[in-house]
């Protein structure tokens, strides 16, 4: 079976990704990959240093890392399962 017909390039899902990444993030929830707890992003512990780190409020494991590269660019690493609601 030829797998080339089973996918499209990322441009084909741009609209869906734009809807997801423009939601109100503080009311989004994250399910921790380590302890399984589900908590709003606003309830996570935030640490500032060389970048920004969000940690699970239950076990302290990493939820997200954000680094600023300058010129309005950032790098983002997400951990666990993020539950995002589309903005109305
Ligand atoms: Zn946890």
PDB file of the backbone (N, CA, C, O) and the ligand in Angstrom, with CONECT records:
HET     ZN  A 101       1
ATOM      1  N   UNK A   1       0.847  -1.195   0.000  1.00  0.00           N
ATOM      2  CA  UNK A   1       0.000   0.000   0.000  1.00  0.00           C
ATOM      3  C   UNK A   1       0.879   1.239   0.000  1.00  0.00           C
ATOM      4  O   UNK A   1       1.842   1.325   0.762  1.00  0.00           O
ATOM      5  N   UNK A   2       0.555   2.170  -0.832  1.00  0.00           N
ATOM      6  CA  UNK A   2       1.300   3.428  -0.908  1.00  0.00           C
ATOM      7  C   UNK A   2       0.805   4.385   0.172  1.00  0.00           C
ATOM      8  O   UNK A   2      -0.366   4.763   0.171  1.00  0.00           O
ATOM      9  N   UNK A   3       1.677   4.778   1.088  1.00  0.00           N
ATOM     10  CA  UNK A   3       1.287   5.651   2.202  1.00  0.00           C
ATOM     11  C   UNK A   3       1.235   7.117   1.812  1.00  0.00           C
ATOM     12  O   UNK A   3       0.802   7.947   2.612  1.00  0.00           O
ATOM     13  N   UNK A   4       1.664   7.458   0.604  1.00  0.00           N
ATOM     14  CA  UNK A   4       1.712   8.872   0.244  1.00  0.00           C
ATOM     15  C   UNK A   4       0.327   9.510   0.187  1.00  0.00           C
ATOM     16  O   UNK A   4       0.223  10.730   0.311  1.00  0.00           O
ATOM     17  N   UNK A   5      -0.720   8.747   0.008  1.00  0.00           N
ATOM     18  CA  UNK A   5      -2.063   9.301  -0.032  1.00  0.00           C
ATOM     19  C   UNK A   5      -2.709   9.438   1.326  1.00  0.00           C
ATOM     20  O   UNK A   5      -3.840   9.913   1.421  1.00  0.00           O
ATOM     21  N   UNK A   6      -2.019   9.032   2.385  1.00  0.00           N
ATOM     22  CA  UNK A   6      -2.597   9.048   3.724  1.00  0.00           C
ATOM     23  C   UNK A   6      -2.320  10.325   4.501  1.00  0.00           C
ATOM     24  O   UNK A   6      -2.830  10.493   5.608  1.00  0.00           O
ATOM     25  N   UNK A   7      -1.538  11.210   3.953  1.00  0.00           N
ATOM     26  CA  UNK A   7      -1.230  12.437   4.678  1.00  0.00           C
ATOM     27  C   UNK A   7      -1.232  13.629   3.738  1.00  0.00           C
ATOM     28  O   UNK A   7      -1.155  13.496   2.516  1.00  0.00           O
ATOM     29  N   UNK A   8      -1.323  14.803   4.358  1.00  0.00           N
ATOM     30  CA  UNK A   8      -1.177  16.057   3.635  1.00  0.00           C
ATOM     31  C   UNK A   8      -0.058  16.821   4.314  1.00  0.00           C
ATOM     32  O   UNK A   8       0.400  16.401   5.377  1.00  0.00           O
ATOM     33  N   UNK A   9       0.397  17.915   3.752  1.00  0.00           N
ATOM     34  CA  UNK A   9       1.427  18.667   4.454  1.00  0.00           C
ATOM     35  C   UNK A   9       0.785  19.558   5.527  1.00  0.00           C
ATOM     36  O   UNK A   9      -0.435  19.720   5.549  1.00  0.00           O
ATOM     37  N   UNK A  10       1.589  20.125   6.399  1.00  0.00           N
ATOM     38  CA  UNK A  10       1.103  20.907   7.525  1.00  0.00           C
ATOM     39  C   UNK A  10       0.272  22.109   7.140  1.00  0.00           C
ATOM     40  O   UNK A  10      -0.539  22.575   7.940  1.00  0.00           O
ATOM     41  N   UNK A  11       0.448  22.617   5.949  1.00  0.00           N
ATOM     42  CA  UNK A  11      -0.364  23.751   5.505  1.00  0.00           C
ATOM     43  C   UNK A  11      -1.851  23.402   5.488  1.00  0.00           C
ATOM     44  O   UNK A  11      -2.700  24.279   5.644  1.00  0.00           O
ATOM     45  N   UNK A  12      -2.156  22.138   5.302  1.00  0.00           N
ATOM     46  CA  UNK A  12      -3.537  21.696   5.227  1.00  0.00           C
ATOM     47  C   UNK A  12      -4.274  21.728   6.560  1.00  0.00           C
ATOM     48  O   UNK A  12      -5.502  21.645   6.585  1.00  0.00           O
ATOM     49  N   UNK A  13      -3.550  21.846   7.662  1.00  0.00           N
ATOM     50  CA  UNK A  13      -4.188  21.911   8.979  1.00  0.00           C
ATOM     51  C   UNK A  13      -3.928  23.254   9.654  1.00  0.00           C
ATOM     52  O   UNK A  13      -4.118  23.386  10.863  1.00  0.00           O
ATOM     53  N   UNK A  14      -3.506  24.227   8.904  1.00  0.00           N
ATOM     54  CA  UNK A  14      -3.181  25.545   9.465  1.00  0.00           C
ATOM     55  C   UNK A  14      -4.379  26.165  10.178  1.00  0.00           C
ATOM     56  O   UNK A  14      -4.217  26.738  11.256  1.00  0.00           O
ATOM     57  N   UNK A  15      -5.561  26.066   9.610  1.00  0.00           N
ATOM     58  CA  UNK A  15      -6.750  26.662  10.231  1.00  0.00           C
ATOM     59  C   UNK A  15      -7.050  26.044  11.581  1.00  0.00           C
ATOM     60  O   UNK A  15      -7.367  26.757  12.533  1.00  0.00           O
ATOM     61  N   UNK A  16      -6.955  24.727  11.677  1.00  0.00           N
ATOM     62  CA  UNK A  16      -7.196  24.036  12.948  1.00  0.00           C
ATOM     63  C   UNK A  16      -6.163  24.450  13.981  1.00  0.00           C
ATOM     64  O   UNK A  16      -6.516  24.725  15.128  1.00  0.00           O
ATOM     65  N   UNK A  17      -4.909  24.499  13.603  1.00  0.00           N
ATOM     66  CA  UNK A  17      -3.857  24.881  14.547  1.00  0.00           C
ATOM     67  C   UNK A  17      -4.009  26.333  14.995  1.00  0.00           C
ATOM     68  O   UNK A  17      -3.750  26.651  16.155  1.00  0.00           O
ATOM     69  N   UNK A  18      -4.424  27.210  14.094  1.00  0.00           N
ATOM     70  CA  UNK A  18      -4.650  28.604  14.472  1.00  0.00           C
ATOM     71  C   UNK A  18      -5.773  28.717  15.495  1.00  0.00           C
ATOM     72  O   UNK A  18      -5.686  29.515  16.428  1.00  0.00           O
ATOM     73  N   UNK A  19      -6.831  27.920  15.323  1.00  0.00           N
ATOM     74  CA  UNK A  19      -7.926  27.929  16.307  1.00  0.00           C
ATOM     75  C   UNK A  19      -7.422  27.470  17.668  1.00  0.00           C
ATOM     76  O   UNK A  19      -7.784  28.050  18.692  1.00  0.00           O
ATOM     77  N   UNK A  20      -6.602  26.448  17.689  1.00  0.00           N
ATOM     78  CA  UNK A  20      -6.099  25.892  18.946  1.00  0.00           C
ATOM     79  C   UNK A  20      -5.178  26.878  19.648  1.00  0.00           C
ATOM     80  O   UNK A  20      -5.320  27.107  20.849  1.00  0.00           O
ATOM     81  N   UNK A  21      -4.241  27.461  18.920  1.00  0.00           N
ATOM     82  CA  UNK A  21      -3.228  28.292  19.553  1.00  0.00           C
ATOM     83  C   UNK A  21      -3.685  29.716  19.842  1.00  0.00           C
ATOM     84  O   UNK A  21      -2.906  30.507  20.373  1.00  0.00           O
ATOM     85  N   UNK A  22      -4.921  30.063  19.509  1.00  0.00           N
ATOM     86  CA  UNK A  22      -5.418  31.388  19.864  1.00  0.00           C
ATOM     87  C   UNK A  22      -6.484  31.303  20.957  1.00  0.00           C
ATOM     88  O   UNK A  22      -7.195  32.280  21.194  1.00  0.00           O
ATOM     89  N   UNK A  23      -6.608  30.164  21.622  1.00  0.00           N
ATOM     90  CA  UNK A  23      -7.582  30.016  22.700  1.00  0.00           C
ATOM     91  C   UNK A  23      -7.078  30.694  23.963  1.00  0.00           C
ATOM     92  O   UNK A  23      -5.890  30.993  24.086  1.00  0.00           O
ATOM     93  N   UNK A  24      -7.996  30.937  24.907  1.00  0.00           N
ATOM     94  CA  UNK A  24      -7.615  31.495  26.204  1.00  0.00           C
ATOM     95  C   UNK A  24      -6.871  30.402  26.968  1.00  0.00           C
ATOM     96  O   UNK A  24      -7.481  29.454  27.462  1.00  0.00           O
ATOM     97  N   UNK A  25      -5.566  30.541  27.057  1.00  0.00           N
ATOM     98  CA  UNK A  25      -4.731  29.442  27.524  1.00  0.00           C
ATOM     99  C   UNK A  25      -4.844  29.198  29.033  1.00  0.00           C
ATOM    100  O   UNK A  25      -4.615  28.079  29.492  1.00  0.00           O
ATOM    101  N   UNK A  26      -5.193  30.228  29.808  1.00  0.00           N
ATOM    102  CA  UNK A  26      -5.230  30.021  31.259  1.00  0.00           C
ATOM    103  C   UNK A  26      -6.380  29.116  31.689  1.00  0.00           C
ATOM    104  O   UNK A  26      -6.321  28.522  32.765  1.00  0.00           O
ATOM    105  N   UNK A  27      -7.420  29.001  30.873  1.00  0.00           N
ATOM    106  CA  UNK A  27      -8.524  28.102  31.215  1.00  0.00           C
ATOM    107  C   UNK A  27      -8.362  26.738  30.556  1.00  0.00           C
ATOM    108  O   UNK A  27      -9.133  25.818  30.829  1.00  0.00           O
ATOM    109  N   UNK A  28      -7.366  26.607  29.694  1.00  0.00           N
ATOM    110  CA  UNK A  28      -7.063  25.292  29.141  1.00  0.00           C
ATOM    111  C   UNK A  28      -6.590  24.395  30.278  1.00  0.00           C
ATOM    112  O   UNK A  28      -6.134  24.884  31.312  1.00  0.00           O
ATOM    113  N   UNK A  29      -6.697  23.103  30.091  1.00  0.00           N
ATOM    114  CA  UNK A  29      -6.267  22.166  31.124  1.00  0.00           C
ATOM    115  C   UNK A  29      -5.147  21.285  30.580  1.00  0.00           C
ATOM    116  O   UNK A  29      -5.009  21.081  29.374  1.00  0.00           O
ATOM    117  N   UNK A  30      -4.372  20.782  31.500  1.00  0.00           N
ATOM    118  CA  UNK A  30      -3.275  19.879  31.130  1.00  0.00           C
ATOM    119  C   UNK A  30      -3.375  18.623  31.977  1.00  0.00           C
ATOM    120  O   UNK A  30      -3.571  18.693  33.190  1.00  0.00           O
ATOM    121  N   UNK A  31      -3.240  17.477  31.330  1.00  0.00           N
ATOM    122  CA  UNK A  31      -3.184  16.198  32.030  1.00  0.00           C
ATOM    123  C   UNK A  31      -1.715  15.811  32.118  1.00  0.00           C
ATOM    124  O   UNK A  31      -1.041  15.655  31.100  1.00  0.00           O
ATOM    125  N   UNK A  32      -1.237  15.661  33.321  1.00  0.00           N
ATOM    126  CA  UNK A  32       0.195  15.432  33.556  1.00  0.00           C
ATOM    127  C   UNK A  32       0.621  14.052  33.052  1.00  0.00           C
ATOM    128  O   UNK A  32      -0.063  13.055  33.285  1.00  0.00           O
ATOM    129  N   UNK A  33       1.748  14.011  32.363  1.00  0.00           N
ATOM    130  CA  UNK A  33       2.287  12.761  31.837  1.00  0.00           C
ATOM    131  C   UNK A  33       2.866  11.883  32.925  1.00  0.00           C
ATOM    132  O   UNK A  33       3.090  10.693  32.705  1.00  0.00           O
ATOM    133  N   UNK A  34       3.113  12.452  34.101  1.00  0.00           N
ATOM    134  CA  UNK A  34       3.730  11.678  35.180  1.00  0.00           C
ATOM    135  C   UNK A  34       2.718  11.186  36.205  1.00  0.00           C
ATOM    136  O   UNK A  34       2.704  10.003  36.545  1.00  0.00           O
ATOM    137  N   UNK A  35       1.870  12.084  36.702  1.00  0.00           N
ATOM    138  CA  UNK A  35       0.962  11.694  37.790  1.00  0.00           C
ATOM    139  C   UNK A  35      -0.491  11.570  37.330  1.00  0.00           C
ATOM    140  O   UNK A  35      -1.328  11.067  38.079  1.00  0.00           O
ATOM    141  N   UNK A  36      -0.803  12.017  36.117  1.00  0.00           N
ATOM    142  CA  UNK A  36      -2.151  11.874  35.579  1.00  0.00           C
ATOM    143  C   UNK A  36      -3.142  12.900  36.080  1.00  0.00           C
ATOM    144  O   UNK A  36      -4.313  12.844  35.705  1.00  0.00           O
ATOM    145  N   UNK A  37      -2.720  13.831  36.911  1.00  0.00           N
ATOM    146  CA  UNK A  37      -3.662  14.839  37.402  1.00  0.00           C
ATOM    147  C   UNK A  37      -4.039  15.798  36.275  1.00  0.00           C
ATOM    148  O   UNK A  37      -3.252  16.055  35.364  1.00  0.00           O
ATOM    149  N   UNK A  38      -5.267  16.323  36.361  1.00  0.00           N
ATOM    150  CA  UNK A  38      -5.769  17.265  35.356  1.00  0.00           C
ATOM    151  C   UNK A  38      -5.982  18.592  36.050  1.00  0.00           C
ATOM    152  O   UNK A  38      -6.704  18.662  37.044  1.00  0.00           O
ATOM    153  N   UNK A  39      -5.360  19.653  35.536  1.00  0.00           N
ATOM    154  CA  UNK A  39      -5.446  20.957  36.197  1.00  0.00           C
ATOM    155  C   UNK A  39      -5.414  22.064  35.161  1.00  0.00           C
ATOM    156  O   UNK A  39      -4.768  21.922  34.123  1.00  0.00           O
ATOM    157  N   UNK A  40      -6.116  23.183  35.432  1.00  0.00           N
ATOM    158  CA  UNK A  40      -6.040  24.332  34.522  1.00  0.00           C
ATOM    159  C   UNK A  40      -4.599  24.844  34.450  1.00  0.00           C
ATOM    160  O   UNK A  40      -3.842  24.726  35.414  1.00  0.00           O
ATOM    161  N   UNK A  41      -4.235  25.402  33.324  1.00  0.00           N
ATOM    162  CA  UNK A  41      -2.885  25.945  33.164  1.00  0.00           C
ATOM    163  C   UNK A  41      -2.640  27.038  34.204  1.00  0.00           C
ATOM    164  O   UNK A  41      -1.527  27.182  34.711  1.00  0.00           O
ATOM    165  N   UNK A  42      -3.685  27.805  34.519  1.00  0.00           N
ATOM    166  CA  UNK A  42      -3.536  28.865  35.507  1.00  0.00           C
ATOM    167  C   UNK A  42      -3.209  28.363  36.897  1.00  0.00           C
ATOM    168  O   UNK A  42      -2.745  29.137  37.734  1.00  0.00           O
ATOM    169  N   UNK A  43      -3.439  27.084  37.166  1.00  0.00           N
ATOM    170  CA  UNK A  43      -3.132  26.505  38.474  1.00  0.00           C
ATOM    171  C   UNK A  43      -1.714  25.939  38.536  1.00  0.00           C
ATOM    172  O   UNK A  43      -1.253  25.545  39.607  1.00  0.00           O
ATOM    173  N   UNK A  44      -1.021  25.896  37.401  1.00  0.00           N
ATOM    174  CA  UNK A  44       0.344  25.369  37.385  1.00  0.00           C
ATOM    175  C   UNK A  44       1.300  26.370  38.029  1.00  0.00           C
ATOM    176  O   UNK A  44       1.002  27.561  38.114  1.00  0.00           O
ATOM    177  N   UNK A  45       2.436  25.878  38.475  1.00  0.00           N
ATOM    178  CA  UNK A  45       3.459  26.742  39.069  1.00  0.00           C
ATOM    179  C   UNK A  45       4.343  27.274  37.955  1.00  0.00           C
ATOM    180  O   UNK A  45       4.849  26.503  37.139  1.00  0.00           O
ATOM    181  N   UNK A  46       4.531  28.585  37.915  1.00  0.00           N
ATOM    182  CA  UNK A  46       5.341  29.213  36.878  1.00  0.00           C
ATOM    183  C   UNK A  46       6.657  29.696  37.474  1.00  0.00           C
ATOM    184  O   UNK A  46       6.683  30.312  38.540  1.00  0.00           O
ATOM    185  N   UNK A  47       7.737  29.407  36.776  1.00  0.00           N
ATOM    186  CA  UNK A  47       9.073  29.823  37.194  1.00  0.00           C
ATOM    187  C   UNK A  47       9.705  30.637  36.066  1.00  0.00           C
ATOM    188  O   UNK A  47       9.642  30.260  34.895  1.00  0.00           O
ATOM    189  N   UNK A  48      10.314  31.755  36.443  1.00  0.00           N
ATOM    190  CA  UNK A  48      11.008  32.589  35.472  1.00  0.00           C
ATOM    191  C   UNK A  48      12.504  32.486  35.724  1.00  0.00           C
ATOM    192  O   UNK A  48      12.950  32.518  36.871  1.00  0.00           O
ATOM    193  N   UNK A  49      13.250  32.366  34.686  1.00  0.00           N
ATOM    194  CA  UNK A  49      14.709  32.328  34.775  1.00  0.00           C
ATOM    195  C   UNK A  49      15.243  32.710  33.416  1.00  0.00           C
ATOM    196  O   UNK A  49      14.948  33.793  32.911  1.00  0.00           O
ATOM    197  N   UNK A  50      16.022  31.833  32.823  1.00  0.00           N
ATOM    198  CA  UNK A  50      16.483  32.066  31.457  1.00  0.00           C
ATOM    199  C   UNK A  50      15.312  31.991  30.475  1.00  0.00           C
ATOM    200  O   UNK A  50      15.391  32.498  29.356  1.00  0.00           O
ATOM    201  N   UNK A  51      14.234  31.356  30.912  1.00  0.00           N
ATOM    202  CA  UNK A  51      13.005  31.246  30.132  1.00  0.00           C
ATOM    203  C   UNK A  51      11.865  31.113  31.108  1.00  0.00           C
ATOM    204  O   UNK A  51      11.987  31.492  32.273  1.00  0.00           O
ATOM    205  N   UNK A  52      10.773  30.582  30.644  1.00  0.00           N
ATOM    206  CA  UNK A  52       9.603  30.372  31.501  1.00  0.00           C
ATOM    207  C   UNK A  52       9.345  28.872  31.570  1.00  0.00           C
ATOM    208  O   UNK A  52       9.399  28.176  30.556  1.00  0.00           O
ATOM    209  N   UNK A  53       9.066  28.382  32.768  1.00  0.00           N
ATOM    210  CA  UNK A  53       8.776  26.966  32.971  1.00  0.00           C
ATOM    211  C   UNK A  53       7.467  26.851  33.734  1.00  0.00           C
ATOM    212  O   UNK A  53       7.265  27.543  34.733  1.00  0.00           O
ATOM    213  N   UNK A  54       6.575  25.978  33.269  1.00  0.00           N
ATOM    214  CA  UNK A  54       5.351  25.639  33.996  1.00  0.00           C
ATOM    215  C   UNK A  54       5.513  24.237  34.550  1.00  0.00           C
ATOM    216  O   UNK A  54       5.955  23.329  33.846  1.00  0.00           O
ATOM    217  N   UNK A  55       5.153  24.061  35.820  1.00  0.00           N
ATOM    218  CA  UNK A  55       5.261  22.744  36.448  1.00  0.00           C
ATOM    219  C   UNK A  55       3.911  22.303  36.987  1.00  0.00           C
ATOM    220  O   UNK A  55       3.102  23.125  37.417  1.00  0.00           O
ATOM    221  N   UNK A  56       3.680  21.005  36.960  1.00  0.00           N
ATOM    222  CA  UNK A  56       2.450  20.393  37.450  1.00  0.00           C
ATOM    223  C   UNK A  56       2.213  20.799  38.907  1.00  0.00           C
ATOM    224  O   UNK A  56       3.127  20.709  39.726  1.00  0.00           O
ATOM    225  N   UNK A  57       0.987  21.247  39.240  1.00  0.00           N
ATOM    226  CA  UNK A  57       0.716  21.637  40.624  1.00  0.00           C
ATOM    227  C   UNK A  57       0.669  20.442  41.574  1.00  0.00           C
ATOM    228  O   UNK A  57       0.752  20.627  42.789  1.00  0.00           O
ATOM    229  N   UNK A  58       0.539  19.237  41.058  1.00  0.00           N
ATOM    230  CA  UNK A  58       0.450  18.048  41.923  1.00  0.00           C
ATOM    231  C   UNK A  58       1.809  17.406  42.168  1.00  0.00           C
ATOM    232  O   UNK A  58       2.141  17.079  43.307  1.00  0.00           O
ATOM    233  N   UNK A  59       2.603  17.220  41.108  1.00  0.00           N
ATOM    234  CA  UNK A  59       3.868  16.484  41.274  1.00  0.00           C
ATOM    235  C   UNK A  59       5.101  17.301  40.917  1.00  0.00           C
ATOM    236  O   UNK A  59       6.217  16.880  41.220  1.00  0.00           O
ATOM    237  N   UNK A  60       4.935  18.442  40.289  1.00  0.00           N
ATOM    238  CA  UNK A  60       6.073  19.297  39.964  1.00  0.00           C
ATOM    239  C   UNK A  60       6.771  18.955  38.664  1.00  0.00           C
ATOM    240  O   UNK A  60       7.746  19.617  38.306  1.00  0.00           O
ATOM    241  N   UNK A  61       6.304  17.935  37.937  1.00  0.00           N
ATOM    242  CA  UNK A  61       6.968  17.601  36.680  1.00  0.00           C
ATOM    243  C   UNK A  61       6.740  18.708  35.652  1.00  0.00           C
ATOM    244  O   UNK A  61       5.823  19.522  35.769  1.00  0.00           O
ATOM    245  N   UNK A  62       7.591  18.706  34.662  1.00  0.00           N
ATOM    246  CA  UNK A  62       7.566  19.742  33.632  1.00  0.00           C
ATOM    247  C   UNK A  62       6.285  19.698  32.806  1.00  0.00           C
ATOM    248  O   UNK A  62       5.877  18.638  32.330  1.00  0.00           O
ATOM    249  N   UNK A  63       5.654  20.862  32.642  1.00  0.00           N
ATOM    250  CA  UNK A  63       4.473  20.987  31.795  1.00  0.00           C
ATOM    251  C   UNK A  63       4.776  21.742  30.519  1.00  0.00           C
ATOM    252  O   UNK A  63       4.246  21.412  29.458  1.00  0.00           O
ATOM    253  N   UNK A  64       5.631  22.761  30.615  1.00  0.00           N
ATOM    254  CA  UNK A  64       5.965  23.552  29.433  1.00  0.00           C
ATOM    255  C   UNK A  64       7.246  24.331  29.678  1.00  0.00           C
ATOM    256  O   UNK A  64       7.560  24.705  30.807  1.00  0.00           O
ATOM    257  N   UNK A  65       7.972  24.564  28.606  1.00  0.00           N
ATOM    258  CA  UNK A  65       9.130  25.452  28.625  1.00  0.00           C
ATOM    259  C   UNK A  65       8.978  26.428  27.477  1.00  0.00           C
ATOM    260  O   UNK A  65       8.627  26.046  26.360  1.00  0.00           O
ATOM    261  N   UNK A  66       9.247  27.700  27.766  1.00  0.00           N
ATOM    262  CA  UNK A  66       9.165  28.742  26.751  1.00  0.00           C
ATOM    263  C   UNK A  66      10.454  29.549  26.813  1.00  0.00           C
ATOM    264  O   UNK A  66      10.874  29.988  27.884  1.00  0.00           O
ATOM    265  N   UNK A  67      11.061  29.735  25.680  1.00  0.00           N
ATOM    266  CA  UNK A  67      12.258  30.556  25.591  1.00  0.00           C
ATOM    267  C   UNK A  67      12.061  31.644  24.558  1.00  0.00           C
ATOM    268  O   UNK A  67      11.478  31.405  23.500  1.00  0.00           O
ATOM    269  N   UNK A  68      12.543  32.833  24.857  1.00  0.00           N
ATOM    270  CA  UNK A  68      12.461  33.946  23.913  1.00  0.00           C
ATOM    271  C   UNK A  68      13.741  33.998  23.093  1.00  0.00           C
ATOM    272  O   UNK A  68      14.845  33.994  23.639  1.00  0.00           O
ATOM    273  N   UNK A  69      13.580  34.047  21.786  1.00  0.00           N
ATOM    274  CA  UNK A  69      14.734  34.104  20.895  1.00  0.00           C
ATOM    275  C   UNK A  69      15.002  35.521  20.415  1.00  0.00           C
ATOM    276  O   UNK A  69      15.999  35.766  19.736  1.00  0.00           O
ATOM    277  N   UNK A  70      14.117  36.467  20.760  1.00  0.00           N
ATOM    278  CA  UNK A  70      14.236  37.828  20.261  1.00  0.00           C
ATOM    279  C   UNK A  70      13.509  37.955  18.947  1.00  0.00           C
ATOM    280  O   UNK A  70      13.112  36.961  18.338  1.00  0.00           O
ATOM    281  N   UNK A  71      13.337  39.201  18.512  1.00  0.00           N
ATOM    282  CA  UNK A  71      12.659  39.483  17.252  1.00  0.00           C
ATOM    283  C   UNK A  71      11.304  38.768  17.160  1.00  0.00           C
ATOM    284  O   UNK A  71      10.926  38.273  16.099  1.00  0.00           O
ATOM    285  N   UNK A  72      10.573  38.722  18.295  1.00  0.00           N
ATOM    286  CA  UNK A  72       9.224  38.159  18.378  1.00  0.00           C
ATOM    287  C   UNK A  72       9.153  36.653  18.099  1.00  0.00           C
ATOM    288  O   UNK A  72       8.095  36.144  17.730  1.00  0.00           O
ATOM    289  N   UNK A  73      10.255  35.947  18.270  1.00  0.00           N
ATOM    290  CA  UNK A  73      10.253  34.506  18.086  1.00  0.00           C
ATOM    291  C   UNK A  73      10.446  33.816  19.439  1.00  0.00           C
ATOM    292  O   UNK A  73      11.195  34.290  20.294  1.00  0.00           O
ATOM    293  N   UNK A  74       9.765  32.706  19.609  1.00  0.00           N
ATOM    294  CA  UNK A  74       9.877  31.920  20.829  1.00  0.00           C
ATOM    295  C   UNK A  74      10.039  30.448  20.467  1.00  0.00           C
ATOM    296  O   UNK A  74       9.651  30.010  19.384  1.00  0.00           O
ATOM    297  N   UNK A  75      10.620  29.698  21.399  1.00  0.00           N
ATOM    298  CA  UNK A  75      10.624  28.245  21.283  1.00  0.00           C
ATOM    299  C   UNK A  75       9.711  27.715  22.376  1.00  0.00           C
ATOM    300  O   UNK A  75       9.678  28.261  23.479  1.00  0.00           O
ATOM    301  N   UNK A  76       8.980  26.670  22.082  1.00  0.00           N
ATOM    302  CA  UNK A  76       7.966  26.144  22.987  1.00  0.00           C
ATOM    303  C   UNK A  76       8.057  24.632  23.038  1.00  0.00           C
ATOM    304  O   UNK A  76       8.088  23.965  22.003  1.00  0.00           O
ATOM    305  N   UNK A  77       8.101  24.094  24.254  1.00  0.00           N
ATOM    306  CA  UNK A  77       8.047  22.648  24.452  1.00  0.00           C
ATOM    307  C   UNK A  77       6.887  22.365  25.388  1.00  0.00           C
ATOM    308  O   UNK A  77       6.827  22.923  26.483  1.00  0.00           O
ATOM    309  N   UNK A  78       5.966  21.507  24.976  1.00  0.00           N
ATOM    310  CA  UNK A  78       4.818  21.140  25.798  1.00  0.00           C
ATOM    311  C   UNK A  78       4.940  19.688  26.205  1.00  0.00           C
ATOM    312  O   UNK A  78       5.385  18.848  25.424  1.00  0.00           O
ATOM    313  N   UNK A  79       4.541  19.395  27.443  1.00  0.00           N
ATOM    314  CA  UNK A  79       4.536  18.014  27.931  1.00  0.00           C
ATOM    315  C   UNK A  79       3.143  17.672  28.436  1.00  0.00           C
ATOM    316  O   UNK A  79       2.393  18.559  28.845  1.00  0.00           O
ATOM    317  N   UNK A  80       2.798  16.411  28.409  1.00  0.00           N
ATOM    318  CA  UNK A  80       1.488  15.967  28.864  1.00  0.00           C
ATOM    319  C   UNK A  80       0.450  16.189  27.773  1.00  0.00           C
ATOM    320  O   UNK A  80       0.793  16.452  26.620  1.00  0.00           O
ATOM    321  N   UNK A  81      -0.796  16.084  28.141  1.00  0.00           N
ATOM    322  CA  UNK A  81      -1.906  16.278  27.209  1.00  0.00           C
ATOM    323  C   UNK A  81      -2.589  17.601  27.535  1.00  0.00           C
ATOM    324  O   UNK A  81      -3.015  17.829  28.668  1.00  0.00           O
ATOM    325  N   UNK A  82      -2.685  18.450  26.551  1.00  0.00           N
ATOM    326  CA  UNK A  82      -3.299  19.765  26.735  1.00  0.00           C
ATOM    327  C   UNK A  82      -4.709  19.715  26.159  1.00  0.00           C
ATOM    328  O   UNK A  82      -4.919  19.267  25.032  1.00  0.00           O
ATOM    329  N   UNK A  83      -5.683  20.189  26.961  1.00  0.00           N
ATOM    330  CA  UNK A  83      -7.084  20.198  26.556  1.00  0.00           C
ATOM    331  C   UNK A  83      -7.484  21.649  26.321  1.00  0.00           C
ATOM    332  O   UNK A  83      -7.605  22.432  27.264  1.00  0.00           O
ATOM    333  N   UNK A  84      -7.686  21.996  25.058  1.00  0.00           N
ATOM    334  CA  UNK A  84      -7.939  23.386  24.691  1.00  0.00           C
ATOM    335  C   UNK A  84      -9.330  23.512  24.095  1.00  0.00           C
ATOM    336  O   UNK A  84      -9.738  22.691  23.274  1.00  0.00           O
ATOM    337  N   UNK A  85     -10.059  24.547  24.512  1.00  0.00           N
ATOM    338  CA  UNK A  85     -11.385  24.807  23.972  1.00  0.00           C
ATOM    339  C   UNK A  85     -11.281  25.921  22.937  1.00  0.00           C
ATOM    340  O   UNK A  85     -10.566  26.903  23.137  1.00  0.00           O
ATOM    341  N   UNK A  86     -11.990  25.762  21.848  1.00  0.00           N
ATOM    342  CA  UNK A  86     -12.006  26.774  20.803  1.00  0.00           C
ATOM    343  C   UNK A  86     -12.670  28.033  21.342  1.00  0.00           C
ATOM    344  O   UNK A  86     -13.700  27.958  22.013  1.00  0.00           O
ATOM    345  N   UNK A  87     -12.082  29.191  21.049  1.00  0.00           N
ATOM    346  CA  UNK A  87     -12.691  30.454  21.452  1.00  0.00           C
ATOM    347  C   UNK A  87     -14.015  30.638  20.742  1.00  0.00           C
ATOM    348  O   UNK A  87     -14.132  30.314  19.560  1.00  0.00           O
ATOM    349  N   UNK A  88     -15.038  31.166  21.457  1.00  0.00           N
ATOM    350  CA  UNK A  88     -16.353  31.353  20.804  1.00  0.00           C
ATOM    351  C   UNK A  88     -16.299  32.408  19.727  1.00  0.00           C
ATOM    352  O   UNK A  88     -17.312  32.687  19.084  1.00  0.00           O
TER     353      UNK A  88
HETATM  354 ZN    ZN A 101       1.983  15.737  37.744  1.00  0.00          ZN
END
